[in-house]
Amino acid sequence: MSNATSRRTAARQRHVQIRSKAPELAATSEPPRFVADVMLGRLAKWLRIAGLDVLYSNRYSDDELVLLSQREARILLSRDTRLLIRRAVSRFIFLESDNVREQIKQVFAKAHIRGLPALLSRCLACNDPLSDVPRESVSQMVPPYVYQTQAQFKACPRCRKIYWAGTHRQSVLRTLERLLDESQ
């Protein structure tokens, strides 16, 4: 048996083992909280857009991911079978697809997400909840056209990024609603 064949066989065995170990996550009244591994940056961003609390850093080690999941009662999102097999992770979602839209649908389905909690309410960079800020306070922080055309702004208290409802908002909302419908 070649090395490539034995690696594929081992990977298939880990997938089967993970599927059998995967917990059935209980539906709760509060939106679930997540921690995403280093391979899932795009997914973390989309879930934050949907208003979900998702810790993500491409610097988290496997041990840190497990610790955050346990200490903060977060669901670990991962495509890494080795991480999920070796570690004492009790709440996780194993994402089989590398397609971000399929991943979003899988998270919505497995975590029993039935509605979008608070669209565009979290900082996409650092995950902190956004705060409404007076329009005048951002006049020097956004492009002139944006300042002239937008009435409401939000800011991240931690990293100071400024957000507004741009032209893409409706498209993003439609995409997330469609994925939510498809996940049910």
C-alpha positions as CSV (number, residue, x, y, z in Angstrom):
1,M,0.0,0.0,0.0
2,S,1.4,3.4,-0.9
3,N,1.8,6.3,1.5
4,A,-0.9,8.3,-0.3
5,T,-3.3,5.4,0.0
6,S,-2.6,4.8,3.6
7,R,-3.0,8.5,4.4
8,R,-6.4,8.6,2.6
9,T,-7.5,5.5,4.5
10,A,-6.5,7.0,7.8
11,A,-8.3,10.2,6.9
12,R,-11.5,8.3,6.1
13,Q,-11.3,6.4,9.4
14,R,-10.9,9.7,11.3
15,H,-14.0,11.1,9.5
16,V,-16.0,8.0,10.5
17,Q,-14.7,8.3,14.0
18,I,-15.6,12.0,14.2
19,R,-19.1,11.4,12.8
20,S,-19.8,8.8,15.5
21,K,-18.3,11.1,18.3
22,A,-20.2,14.2,17.1
23,P,-22.6,15.4,19.9
24,E,-26.2,16.2,19.2
25,L,-26.3,19.9,20.3
26,A,-29.3,20.9,22.2
27,A,-31.4,23.8,21.1
28,T,-31.3,26.7,23.5
29,S,-33.1,30.0,23.9
30,E,-29.8,31.9,23.7
31,P,-27.9,32.1,20.5
32,P,-25.0,29.7,20.6
33,R,-21.4,30.9,21.0
34,F,-18.5,29.5,18.9
35,V,-14.8,29.3,18.6
36,A,-13.5,28.6,15.1
37,D,-10.2,27.0,14.2
38,V,-7.5,28.6,12.0
39,M,-8.9,27.1,8.8
40,L,-12.3,28.8,9.2
41,G,-11.7,32.6,8.9
42,R,-14.2,33.2,6.2
43,L,-16.9,31.2,8.1
44,A,-16.1,33.2,11.3
45,K,-16.6,36.4,9.4
46,W,-19.9,35.4,7.9
47,L,-21.2,34.1,11.3
48,R,-20.2,37.5,12.8
49,I,-22.1,39.3,10.0
50,A,-25.2,37.2,11.1
51,G,-24.7,38.5,14.6
52,L,-23.3,35.4,16.2
53,D,-20.5,35.5,18.8
54,V,-17.5,33.7,17.1
55,L,-14.0,33.8,18.5
56,Y,-11.4,33.4,15.8
57,S,-7.7,34.1,15.4
58,N,-5.3,32.5,13.1
59,R,-2.9,32.4,16.0
60,Y,-4.9,30.1,18.3
61,S,-3.2,26.8,19.0
62,D,-5.2,23.6,19.2
63,D,-4.8,23.7,23.0
64,E,-6.1,27.3,23.1
65,L,-9.1,26.3,21.0
66,V,-10.0,23.5,23.3
67,L,-9.5,25.6,26.4
68,L,-11.7,28.4,25.0
69,S,-14.4,25.9,24.1
70,Q,-14.4,24.4,27.5
71,R,-13.9,27.5,29.7
72,E,-16.4,29.7,27.8
73,A,-18.9,27.0,26.9
74,R,-18.4,27.6,23.2
75,I,-19.0,25.2,20.4
76,L,-15.8,24.4,18.6
77,L,-16.0,24.7,14.8
78,S,-13.4,22.7,13.0
79,R,-12.4,20.8,9.8
80,D,-9.4,19.2,11.6
81,T,-10.2,15.6,12.4
82,R,-7.0,15.2,14.4
83,L,-7.9,18.1,16.7
84,L,-11.4,16.7,17.3
85,I,-10.2,13.1,17.9
86,R,-7.3,13.8,20.1
87,R,-8.7,16.5,22.3
88,A,-11.3,16.4,25.1
89,V,-13.8,18.4,23.1
90,S,-17.4,17.8,24.2
91,R,-19.2,20.4,22.0
92,F,-18.2,20.7,18.4
93,I,-19.4,20.8,14.9
94,F,-17.2,19.0,12.4
95,L,-17.4,20.8,9.1
96,E,-17.0,18.4,6.2
97,S,-17.2,20.9,3.3
98,D,-14.6,23.5,2.4
99,N,-17.3,25.6,0.8
100,V,-18.2,28.5,3.1
101,R,-21.9,28.5,2.1
102,E,-22.2,24.8,2.9
103,Q,-20.4,25.4,6.2
104,I,-22.8,28.2,7.1
105,K,-25.8,25.9,6.4
106,Q,-24.2,23.1,8.5
107,V,-23.6,25.4,11.4
108,F,-27.2,26.8,11.2
109,A,-28.6,23.3,11.1
110,K,-26.4,21.6,13.8
111,A,-26.6,24.6,16.2
112,H,-30.4,24.9,15.7
113,I,-30.2,28.5,14.5
114,R,-33.7,29.4,13.4
115,G,-33.3,33.1,12.9
116,L,-30.6,35.7,12.4
117,P,-29.9,37.0,16.0
118,A,-28.7,40.5,15.2
119,L,-27.5,41.1,11.7
120,L,-24.4,43.3,11.5
121,S,-24.2,43.8,15.3
122,R,-20.7,42.5,15.9
123,C,-17.3,43.7,14.8
124,L,-16.0,41.6,11.9
125,A,-12.4,42.1,13.0
126,C,-12.5,41.5,16.7
127,N,-16.0,40.1,17.5
128,D,-17.0,42.8,20.0
129,P,-20.6,44.0,20.0
130,L,-21.0,47.3,18.0
131,S,-22.4,50.5,19.5
132,D,-24.4,53.2,17.9
133,V,-22.4,56.4,17.6
134,P,-23.5,59.9,16.8
135,R,-23.1,60.7,13.1
136,E,-21.1,63.8,13.8
137,S,-18.4,61.8,15.7
138,V,-17.4,59.9,12.6
139,S,-17.2,62.8,10.1
140,Q,-13.4,62.6,9.9
141,M,-13.3,58.8,10.0
142,V,-15.3,57.8,7.0
143,P,-15.1,58.8,3.3
144,P,-17.0,62.1,2.5
145,Y,-19.5,60.3,0.3
146,V,-20.4,57.8,3.0
147,Y,-20.8,60.6,5.5
148,Q,-23.1,62.5,3.2
149,T,-25.3,59.5,2.3
150,Q,-25.5,57.6,5.6
151,A,-27.5,58.6,8.6
152,Q,-26.5,55.9,11.1
153,F,-23.1,54.6,12.1
154,K,-21.8,51.9,14.5
155,A,-18.4,51.6,16.0
156,C,-16.4,48.9,17.7
157,P,-15.4,50.0,21.2
158,R,-12.3,47.8,21.1
159,C,-10.7,48.3,17.7
160,R,-12.5,51.5,16.7
161,K,-13.6,50.3,13.3
162,I,-16.6,52.2,11.9
163,Y,-19.6,50.4,10.3
164,W,-22.6,51.6,8.2
165,A,-25.3,50.1,6.2
166,G,-23.7,50.1,2.8
167,T,-25.1,49.0,-0.5
168,H,-24.1,45.4,0.1
169,R,-26.3,45.1,3.2
170,Q,-29.4,43.8,1.4
171,S,-27.4,41.4,-0.6
172,V,-25.7,40.0,2.5
173,L,-29.1,39.8,4.3
174,R,-30.7,37.9,1.4
175,T,-27.8,35.5,1.2
176,L,-27.9,34.7,4.9
177,E,-31.7,34.3,4.9
178,R,-31.5,31.9,1.9
179,L,-28.8,29.8,3.6
180,L,-30.9,29.8,6.8
181,D,-33.9,28.6,4.9
182,E,-31.9,25.9,3.1
183,S,-30.5,24.7,6.5
184,Q,-33.9,23.9,8.0
